[in-house]
Structure formats: structure tokens, C-alpha cells
Amino acid sequence: MAVPRILIVGGGYVGMYTALRLQRKLHRGEAQVTVVDDDSYMTYQPFLPEAAAGSIEARHVVVPLRQVLSSCRIFSGRATSVRLADRKAEVKPHEGPELTLDYDYVVLAPGSVSRLLPIPGLAESGIGFKTVEEAIHLRNHVLGRMDVAASTTDEEVRRRALTFVFVGGGFAGVEALAELEDMATYACRFFKGIRRTDMRWVLVEATDRILPEVGPDMGRWTARQLSERGVEVRMRTLLKSAENCHIVLDDGDAFDTDTLVWTAGVKPNPLVRAGDLPLDEKGRVRATPFLRVEGTDFAFTAGDAAAVPDLTRPGQMCPPNAQHAVRQARRLADNLLAALRGGGLRPYRHKSAGSVASLGLYKGVAQVYGRELRGYPAWFMHRTYHLMRMPTLNKKSRILADWTLGLFFPREIVSLGAVQNPREEFTLAARM
Ligand SMILES: Cc1cc2nc3c(=O)[nH]c(=O)nc-3n(C[C@H](O)[C@H](O)[C@H](O)COP(=O)(O)OP(=O)(O)OC[C@H]3O[C@@H](n4cnc5c(N)ncnc54)[C@H](O)[C@@H]3O)c2cc1C
């Protein structure tokens, strides 16, 4: 009898944790698991802000799929469509022709992408904050702009270089801004002629609150904390235009910047629209409480791309966060195994425990099981919680080592922006 083929599309939180569990629980020869991902690694996104600030080495926040999923087949490429009707997926490898993969069971876990709005200049001038590459770029970029500002006599260039704009006051935006601002403030002591007051850090948020994940009180406290640190927190404000990096806000303010970070929400990965998947009004794959794709008994889904009913809040869907993604992955893997073996499936149920966020070294905010924490205790909880959650002992140890070294030695303030053009030096030499 042919071995059942399980295809997992996306090797992020849901994809990697599902594959890990299947790898552990499947008997030899019981099924063949293939994981398709554009990247060959899973990114632990909650650590991206600390990676951008240099508190953690960027390579330590990603988990190589081939290393941890040694019993699975890893396919590096982009799925371009998944069809339920004939159980096929089209996959585009990094090079060479597109392939068709047949499957018996499929797990749809492509996550989400930045939700851009049709704002003039945004796509050309902005950058998101979802990938490790973006985190590395931003770190190099911020320190690089400080280098530029410290070395120019042109006031206009200097002002522009030292203006940093973040749009979107959710987790990603607030944590990224807070961590990078903290790093830049520290770095000022080594840049003669740049004081903290010379830098302009602006957080633009459309609604009247930031960090909704930690509740209204903690959101207000965070806004006050950031303001006391000199960050301009502009609530009830919209970005109207960003053409040629000239920022125009709807309150009439306008200024130039070299740094525009867009973190104003995410939307389901557009892959889910390419095929015959049932979608809800927000474009998410419709899931049953058993994490099956609605109307099927062989397709499963979870995470940011899925609309999973939240059984603890009837009528609502689970929010797109890692807390749910990692737990859904466990339930999904067990339900898939049950389907494979002809057993009973169990519904997914998890009551949100709250949220923790880091706001720079020794600074944080948290709301956990209704308890609110701020400052050092929240920051410590953020680090402890995520360290425990980080996959593999190898990565845990490396991150712990990064933090321990950070206690005894000064922070790194070097900008390696040139890695984006590594051949520049060589081609220059060829012309000499
Ligand atoms: C900066 C930041 C900080 C965050 N902090 C927190 C936090 O503190 N707490 C919390 O609970 N949540 C946090 N989140 C949210 C959390 O990371 C996500 O909810 C979680 O990653 C969702 O898991 P997922 O598996 O659905 O998607 P992902 O983990 O994003 O995985 C999707 C995977 O699919 C792959 N993929 C995409 N398209 C294709 C394709 N066409 N073909 C093949 N593969 C594809 C991607 O490469 C990726 O590996 C944060 C997110 C960000 C960006």
C-alpha cells in the first residue's frame, strides 16, 4: 500500500511545530511529510525586535528546518496554488520549472503578510517588520543613518537621517521602535555631535490607543513611557503620503525621513486565494474547531492565515498571534494523526493568557492572566517566557549566551549595511 503523503505549506510557527510533532509521533513508514517554505528556516518573530537592537544575534532567532526536521522532506520554494478538488499543489522552486506536488493530507500554514494601504510612496519608501532580513536591515540602517548624520555638514541631510518614522502601534511597531530607539540612544555616546534630542522618533497610529494586546491601561502607560523617552506618539493620525520619503500626516505635519517602517497590520497570505479554498470575509481560510478546512476531511489549517473559531469567546475568531499558533499546531498534528489512523478528533480550545512586550533593555509591559506588569518585571517575564518557547536547546543556549555577554560587555554599535552590496568593493577594484 502506498505511504500517505502529508504536505505542509509554510514552515513557520504552525508548519514547523506541526511537522516536529508529526515527526515525533509517526511510526516508521506510516506517512511521508513534506514541508514547503520559501525560506529554509522558521523565524521566531517575537525576538525580531531584540535581534534588530542587537541584544540577540540575528542567526539565533531562526531555526533551520533541515536540521530540526531530519525525517521530513524540506522543499525550498514558494507554493503558488493549493487545490483541494484534485489534491494538488503547485510549487515554484528558487530555480527551475514549477512542480506539481500530490498529497493525501495538506496543512495550510502560510501565515500573513504586511497589509499595505494605497498611500502614495509607501510601497517605494517603506519597509515592513516581519522577517529576520528586515530586522537586520533596520539595525544596519539606523546605525548607518547615525554615521551619515555624524559626518555631514548639511543640516537637511542630518535632520532627515535622524528622523525615524514607524506607522502602526501594535506589537510589531511598538516593540521595533522601542528597541531601536533604546539602541540608538545608547549609541549616541559614541557618535560625537549626536545627542538624543537631535533624533526624532515618531510613532503614527490611526486609533486612539497603542498596544491593544496588553489592554487599555497598559497601552496608555506604554504611550506615556515612550513620550517620556522623547518619542512622538501621534495617535488618531494617518499617514497621507510618503512620496520620495517626504512624510505627510493628516494633522498637517510634513517632514522628510530616510526611515519609514510600516507595521500597520497584517492580512492573510495571498496564497490562500490561489486555488479553491473556502475563505471568510477577511480572506482567511475557514477552519472548523477541529482545525480542518471547512467541508473537507483531509485538509487542515491554523495560524495567521486561518479563521479558527475561538471556543472561549463564542462567535469570535482566534487572534493572529504566536500564542495561538503554537498551540493550534499541537492540536492540528494530533487531529491529523487521528484522521490518518481513523481515530476521533478533538476541538481546539485555548483561553488567551495575555501578552508581554519588550520596550528596550530592562523595559517592558505585560498583562498576564489579568495581572498588569510594567518596567523591569515585565521585561524579565518577556525574556523568560520567550526563551522557554524558543525551539531547540541549541537556540535557547545561544540566546542565553547573547544576553549574558550583553550584561558584561558594551552593546555592539557597528553598522554592516555594506552586506547589502558585498560586491561593490570588488567591482570598484576591477575598475581601478
Ligand atoms: C515583529 C513581530 C513580533 C511578534 N511578537 C509576538 C509576540 O510577542 N507574541 C505573540 O503571540 N505573537 C507575536 N507575533 C505574531 C506571531 O509571530 C505570528 O502570529 C505567528 O508567527 C503566526 O504563525 P504562522 O505559522 O501562521 O505564520 P508564520 O510564522 O509567519 O509562518 C508562515 C510561513 O509560511 C511561509 N510562506 C509564506 N508564503 C509561502 C508560500 N507561498 N509558499 C511556501 N511558504 C510560504 C513563510 O516563509 C513562513 O515561514 C509577532 C509578529 C511579529 C511580526
PDBQT file of the ligand as one rigid body, heavy atoms in Angstrom, charges set to zero:
ROOT
HETATM    1  C1  LIG A 501       7.764  41.569  14.972  1.00  0.00    +0.000 C 
HETATM    2  C2  LIG A 501       6.730  40.597  15.448  1.00  0.00    +0.000 A 
HETATM    3  C3  LIG A 501       6.610  40.340  16.813  1.00  0.00    +0.000 A 
HETATM    4  C4  LIG A 501       5.643  39.443  17.263  1.00  0.00    +0.000 A 
HETATM    5  N1  LIG A 501       5.557  39.221  18.606  1.00  0.00    +0.000 NA
HETATM    6  C5  LIG A 501       4.627  38.363  19.078  1.00  0.00    +0.000 A 
HETATM    7  C6  LIG A 501       4.525  38.122  20.464  1.00  0.00    +0.000 A 
HETATM    8  O1  LIG A 501       5.290  38.684  21.275  1.00  0.00    +0.000 OA
HETATM    9  N2  LIG A 501       3.578  37.247  20.885  1.00  0.00    +0.000 N 
HETATM   10  C7  LIG A 501       2.741  36.601  20.009  1.00  0.00    +0.000 A 
HETATM   11  O2  LIG A 501       1.894  35.805  20.457  1.00  0.00    +0.000 OA
HETATM   12  N3  LIG A 501       2.819  36.812  18.691  1.00  0.00    +0.000 NA
HETATM   13  C8  LIG A 501       3.732  37.675  18.188  1.00  0.00    +0.000 A 
HETATM   14  N4  LIG A 501       3.825  37.897  16.843  1.00  0.00    +0.000 N 
HETATM   15  C9  LIG A 501       2.899  37.188  15.930  1.00  0.00    +0.000 C 
HETATM   16  C10 LIG A 501       3.370  35.755  15.587  1.00  0.00    +0.000 C 
HETATM   17  O3  LIG A 501       4.721  35.745  15.235  1.00  0.00    +0.000 OA
HETATM   18  C11 LIG A 501       2.512  35.193  14.451  1.00  0.00    +0.000 C 
HETATM   19  O4  LIG A 501       1.154  35.222  14.859  1.00  0.00    +0.000 OA
HETATM   20  C12 LIG A 501       2.896  33.740  14.107  1.00  0.00    +0.000 C 
HETATM   21  O5  LIG A 501       4.180  33.735  13.537  1.00  0.00    +0.000 OA
HETATM   22  C13 LIG A 501       1.904  33.109  13.119  1.00  0.00    +0.000 C 
HETATM   23  O6  LIG A 501       2.317  31.821  12.774  1.00  0.00    +0.000 OA
HETATM   24  P1  LIG A 501       2.042  31.227  11.318  1.00  0.00    +0.000 P 
HETATM   25  O7  LIG A 501       2.627  29.858  11.303  1.00  0.00    +0.000 OA
HETATM   26  O8  LIG A 501       0.623  31.384  10.967  1.00  0.00    +0.000 OA
HETATM   27  O9  LIG A 501       2.842  32.178  10.330  1.00  0.00    +0.000 OA
HETATM   28  P2  LIG A 501       4.426  32.367  10.208  1.00  0.00    +0.000 P 
HETATM   29  O10 LIG A 501       5.125  32.023  11.473  1.00  0.00    +0.000 OA
HETATM   30  O11 LIG A 501       4.626  33.732   9.651  1.00  0.00    +0.000 OA
HETATM   31  O12 LIG A 501       4.836  31.275   9.130  1.00  0.00    +0.000 OA
HETATM   32  C14 LIG A 501       4.437  31.330   7.788  1.00  0.00    +0.000 C 
HETATM   33  C15 LIG A 501       5.482  30.619   6.962  1.00  0.00    +0.000 C 
HETATM   34  O13 LIG A 501       4.970  30.413   5.651  1.00  0.00    +0.000 OA
HETATM   35  C16 LIG A 501       5.983  30.676   4.709  1.00  0.00    +0.000 C 
HETATM   36  N5  LIG A 501       5.332  31.037   3.447  1.00  0.00    +0.000 N 
HETATM   37  C17 LIG A 501       4.656  32.169   3.156  1.00  0.00    +0.000 A 
HETATM   38  N6  LIG A 501       4.174  32.118   1.902  1.00  0.00    +0.000 NA
HETATM   39  C18 LIG A 501       4.547  30.923   1.391  1.00  0.00    +0.000 A 
HETATM   40  C19 LIG A 501       4.351  30.281   0.137  1.00  0.00    +0.000 A 
HETATM   41  N7  LIG A 501       3.671  30.852  -0.847  1.00  0.00    +0.000 N 
HETATM   42  N8  LIG A 501       4.892  29.079  -0.043  1.00  0.00    +0.000 NA
HETATM   43  C20 LIG A 501       5.597  28.465   0.945  1.00  0.00    +0.000 A 
HETATM   44  N9  LIG A 501       5.789  29.032   2.149  1.00  0.00    +0.000 NA
HETATM   45  C21 LIG A 501       5.285  30.241   2.375  1.00  0.00    +0.000 A 
HETATM   46  C22 LIG A 501       6.785  31.813   5.328  1.00  0.00    +0.000 C 
HETATM   47  O14 LIG A 501       8.090  31.868   4.787  1.00  0.00    +0.000 OA
HETATM   48  C23 LIG A 501       6.766  31.423   6.804  1.00  0.00    +0.000 C 
HETATM   49  O15 LIG A 501       7.868  30.625   7.147  1.00  0.00    +0.000 OA
HETATM   50  C24 LIG A 501       4.778  38.786  16.348  1.00  0.00    +0.000 A 
HETATM   51  C25 LIG A 501       4.911  39.038  14.974  1.00  0.00    +0.000 A 
HETATM   52  C26 LIG A 501       5.872  39.933  14.527  1.00  0.00    +0.000 A 
HETATM   53  C27 LIG A 501       5.997  40.196  13.049  1.00  0.00    +0.000 C 
ENDROOT
TORSDOF 0
